[in-house]
Amino acid sequence: MERSLLQRIEAFLKESHMPPSVFGRAAVHDPRLVSDLRGGREPGHQLICRVEHFMNLWRADFHAGRVARQGDRRVREGGAA
């Protein structure tokens, strides 16, 4: 059984340690993408293709050593500011 786009995105977010809003902005210039999909938004074919393309490129760049897992930039090492 094929996984839904949201399930594939959720797996990617865990893999990349990327916050959902950062993912949406980087993939399709929509920081609310993941939140909207979680709320029931139905993606069209073009959106699915753009998101899949972004995830595939990121994985290729990660395996080639050109990008690293991001983590949440709001949390700084060393505790509170």
Number of C-alpha atoms within 10 A of each C-alpha: 3 6 8 10 16 19 12 14 20 15 12 18 19 12 11 18 15 18 17 19 16 19 24 19 14 13 19 14 12 14 17 15 22 21 14 13 14 13 9 10 12 13 14 8 8 9 15 16 11 13 19 16 13 16 18 13 12 19 18 13 13 14 11 9 9 10 13 13 13 12 14 12 10 7 10 10 8 6 6 6 6
